[in-house]
Amino acid sequence: MGRFWRSLILLGLPLLLLLFGLYFYEPHIEIAFYSRRWVAREIEELAPLGGCFSADRPSSGYNISQHVYGAKKTEIHAGLPMRVGLDCYNFAGTIEGPTMYDLLDLSVGTLPVDQRTQYHTYWRADLAPFGQRQEWMLKSFFATQNIARTRLVLWSNGDLSHNPILQKYVRSFPNAFAIQRIDIPGLAKGTELDGVLPLLQTRDDKAWIDGDLIRLLVLWNYGGVWVDMDSLLTRDLEPLLEHEFVTQWDCYDKPYTPFNGALMRFRRHSPYICEAFHIMATSPPPRPKSTDWGSLLYFKLWRRLVAVGIPPFKVLPFCFTEGRSCRLDTRLPDPFVTDADNRRGVKPLMGLDMDDGGDLDLILTRKIFGIHLHNQWEKLFPPGGWVERLLLKKYDERLNGVMNT
């Protein structure tokens, strides 16, 4: 046998076997490298808590007996990773609550501003202007949440009060919407970060580090719910709010970054956040463009809590808001491509239909609670695509007649 044929067999046979395998099997490969020294220092080492759960700690109005140890009505932990089929979405559907299809009655149960559940979000005005793409998050909030009992506060490092888009919401929802300029040193007063300017002035050009700091400071001072601006809410979050929680990053359970703070809920002066500040103040400064003050921080805190027998905060299953972060066949369709492109290759959601009133519509409006888009601000929702048909148009229909233009 000539050299050419031997080379062809040696190269072609493995390639043929590879193509044959890819035809029948779908590979899922994720490789990450972690410094063993970093793992030993940042993960395995269990430093003591800061005493925020101590019985002799001055009262802050936070009731540990009720909020940490008290009975809860809604179960949000399934006890399984729920990676098979549509298990996670179906589990989300076991949590009952109002939907966008329910009548919006603002005359029942209207609360004063200071008694409402405060929702918070943040926009870095120096990175990009607040435009129509960002407005969809606001529309999703006012279309899905009970605006007689909630209030959305948009925080920013710049002055957004004259933005014409935002002025519409100030006029339409004077008791349910506010714009505030962030004062990081002021919000840090009384915490372990008070006066530590090298940490309080930390930021990066992705708004990751300062965004992670701001969400904790805001929830510490005001309590409530944090929602990242790159999110679309699809259901009323109220049934979840008896718990304090972060979210699961994805369905793969990354070993050192399992948590996400894109949607999180903590009460005012929560000892969980107090302990997070302690970790931040006693750890090395965060690396730029990292999740050191996000996912890694929450993981450190979780491990320290269980090590001393304190019930940790809850973790929402991935699909509640991170349905895009799973296997190709069980994740939500790509929001930024056409329905036709979503139907090519491995079909999302086990091939369920994406029609109005169909399976995807049911999952969005009666099961999961939102979609975290992970920035991608430069991408547009395709006209006629599932996001426009099943969400954006419904937001506009829901708000029609309520908004003051």
N, C-alpha and C positions, 0 to 999 in steps of 0.2 A: 504494500500500500504506500502510495507516494506521500511525501511530506505535506502536500496541500490537503489531501483528504484526511490525514491524521489530525491536522490543525483544525479543519472544519468540524470534525467529529468532537474534538476536545472542547471547542468553543460553542458549537451549535447545539450539542446535546444538552448541556446545562441550561442554555437559553431556552430550548424547547421545553424542558421540564419546568423551568420557571414560569413560562407563559401558560403552560398547562395547569400549574398550580394556581396561578392568579385567576384563571378562568373559573375555577371551582371554589376558591377560598379568598377571603378578604383579610389581608394582613392588617394588624394593628400594632405598630411598633412605636414606642416612645423611649428615647434614650436621654438621660440627663447625667451629668457628672458633678459630683459634689466633693469638695475638699474634705478629707477625713478630719482634718484639724478643725475646719469650720463646723462640721457636724458635731464633733465632740464639744466644742465651745458653745454653739448656739442652740443645739437641739438636745443633746443628751444630758448636759448639765442642768440640774434642777435647782435654781436659786430659790431662796425663801420668798414668800409673799410679803407684801408691804404692810399688812395689818388692817386692810380696809374692811375685812369681815369680822374684826374683833368686837366683842360685846361691849368693851369699854370705849369704843370709838365714839366721838361726839355725834349726836343725832343729826342727821341731814334731811329727815323727812322720808327716807327710804326705809320701807318695812321689810327687813330681811325675812322674817317669819312668813310673811305673806308672799312676797315676790320670788324668793328663792326656794322656800320649803312648802309653800302653800299648794293646795290642790288646784288642778287645772282642768278645764272642760275639754279642750281640744288637744288631741294627740298629733304631734307633728313629726315624731320619730317612728319610722317604719320597722326598724330593727334589722333591715336587710339593705344591701347596696342598691337594689332595684335596677340592675343593668339589663335585665331580660325583657324583651318586648316593650310593652307600654305600661309596665308595672308602676313606674314612678308617676306617670300622668294619671293613671287610675287611682293611685293612692291620694294624689292631690285632690281628686274629685270627691274623696270621702269627707273633705272639710267643707261643711255647708256655709253658705253666705250669699249675700245679694250679688247680682250680676248687672251688666249694662242693660239688660233687657227689662229689669225691674223699674217701676215708675219712680221718678225722682220727686219726692215730696219734701220740699224745704220747710214746710210749716210744722213738721212734727219733730220734736226733740232738738230744736236749734239751741246750741250752747253759746255762752259768752266766749269771747276770744281766748281768755286766759284759762278756760276749762276744756278747750278743744285739744285733740291729739295733734301735736305739732309734727309736721313732715318737713324735712330739710333737704336741700340740694345745693350745689355749688357750681359756679361758672367762673373760670379764670378769664377776666375781661382783657388781659394783656396778651393772651394767646390767640384769640379769635373773637369776632363780634358775635353777639347773640342774635341768631337769625331764625328763619322758618324751620330749619331742621331741628334746632334746639326746642322750638315751640311745641313740637309733637310730644315731648315729655310732659309739658304743662297740660296739654290737651288730654293726655292719657290720665293724668291725675284727676282733673275735674270731671272727666267722663266716667271714672270708675269708683272714686272714693265718695263718701258721704260728706258733701261740702257744708252740711249744716252742723257737723260735729268735728270737722278737721280743719287744719290751716296749713298751707304750704308756704314756707319761707325760702326764698331764693337768696342765697348768700353769694357775695362776689368780692373780689379784691379791688374792683373799680366801681364807678358810679353808673348803675344801670337804670336809674330812676327816669331818665328821659328817653329810654328806648321805646319806640312807638308800639312794638309788639307787646311789650310788658305792660305798657300803660293800659291796654285793653283789659288785661286781667285785673289790674288794680281797680279799674272802674267797675268791672263786672262782678268781682268778688271781694269787696272791701273788707269783709270779715274773714275771708278764707285765703287771702293771698297777701304776701308782703315781700318787699325787697329790702335787704339789709346789707350794709357793707361790713366785711369781716374785720374784727379787731382781735388778732391772735393773742397779743400780750394781755389784753383785757380779759379774754375768755380763759386764759391760763391762770388767773389769780386764784390763790388758795389751793392749787394743785402742786404736785412735785415738780412740775415744769415751770412754775412761777419764777420769772426773772432769768431763766436759762436761755438767754437770747440766741446762742449758737444753735440750739435745737429749734427754738420757736421761729427762727428766720430761715430754716432749711426749706428749700424748694427745688424743683427741677422743671425742665421744659416740657414735661408730660403731665405736670400737676399731680403726679402720683404721691410724692412724699408729703407735700403740703395738703393735698386732698385727704390723705389718710389721717393727718394730724387734725385737720379742721373738723372732720366728722366726729371724732372723739370729743373734741372741745365743745362743739355745739350740743351734742347729746348729753354731755356732762352738765352743762348749764341749763338746758331747757328740756331735756328728755324728748322722747318721741321716736320717729322713724327717719332713717336716712335713706335716700334714694339717689343713686348716681344719675347725672343728667343724661347719660347715654342709655337710658332705660325706657321701656314702654310698659306701663301698668295695664293689666288686662282684667283684674278682679279687685274687689274691695279687700283690703288687707286686714280689716278689723278682726276677723276670727282668729288671726295669728297673734294678736297684740297682747294677749295675756302672758305671753312668753317674752323673754329677752333672747335675742338670737343674732347670729350671723348666717351666712349661706355657705353651702357646699360649693367648692370651686367648679367641680365637674364630676362626672360619674366614675372617673378613674381612681379617685382617692390618691392624689399625689402624696408621697410619704411625708414631705416637709412643708408643703404649701396646700393643705386640704381646704382652707377656708377663704371666703371672699366677703368683703364688706360693701359690695355694691348696693345691697339691701341689708340693713341692720336695724335692730330695734333695742334700745336701752332706755330705762327710766332715768329721770333727773337724779344726779348724784349716785348713780349705780355703783356699788363697790366693784363690779366687774371693770368698769372704766377706770375707777380709782387705781385698781391693780395694774391696768394697762399703762397708766401714767408712770407708775413705779418702775415697770420694766423699761419703759422708754428712757427714764431718767438715769437708770443704772446700767444700761447697755451701751455698746459702742454706737456712735451716730449712724443713722441709716445711710446705706449706699445710694447714690443717685440712681434714679429710674429703677428702683427696686420695690419689693413689697415688704421691706423690713418692718415698716410701721403698719402693714396691712396683714396679709396672710400669715407671715412668720410670727408677728406679734400675737395674733389671736391663738396660734398654735402653742406658743410658749405659755401663754396665759392658761389655756385649757389644761395643759399638762401639769402646771403648778397647782391648779385648783384640785384636780382629782388626786394629786399626790398627797394632799392633806385632808382629803375627805369632804371637800366642799362641792356641792353639785355645780357642774359647769353650765355656762349659757347653752342654749339650744342651737342646733344647726339645721337650717331648712334644707331638705333634700334638693339636689341639683336642679331638677326640672321645674321647681317652683318659679325660678327666675333664670336659670342657666340651661334651658333646654337645648341650646345650640352646642353645649359642651359635652358631647357623648359620642357614641358610635355612629357611623354614617347611617345605619338603618334605624336607629332609635332617636336620633336628634331631630329638632325642629328643622323645617326647610330653610335654606339660605334666604335671608330677608332681602338680599341685594341682587338676586338673579331672577329671571322670569320663571313662571310656573313650569313652562316647557323645559327649561334647563334643569329645574329641580327634579323633574320626572326622569331624566336621563341617568343611566348608570344605577348605582345603588340608591334606591328610593328611600327618602326619609320617612320616619314614623311608620315603618313596615308597609309602605305603599298606600297609606290611607289617603282618601281623596281630599282635595284642597278647595272644594266648591263651597259656596255660601250655604250655610246650614248643614255642612257635612262634618266629617270627623275632626278635621283640623279646627274648624270653627268651634266645635264643642270643646275641644281641648283648651283653646285660647280663652274662651269666655266663661267656662263653667268648671275648669279644672285648675290649670296653672294660674299664677298670680302676676306674671310679668315676663318680659324678655330683656335680658341685658345684652346690649349690642357691642360692648367692648370697643368703644370709640368708633372707629371707621367713619368719621364725620365726612370724609371726602366721597363716600359712596352714597348713591341715591336709591330710593325705593323704586323699582321699575313700575311704570304705569300699568294698572291692571293686575299687578302681582298680588300675592296673598296678603301681604302686609297692608297694601292700600285697600283691598276689598274687605278684608275681615277685621281690620283694626282702624285705620285712619278714617275711612268713611263713617264708621260707626261712632268714632269720637266726635266727628263733625255733626252727625245726626243727633247725637246725645246732647250736644251743647247748643244746637240750633234753637234760637229763641231765648237762651239763657245769657249768652254773651252780649255785651254792649260794644258795638263796633265803633 
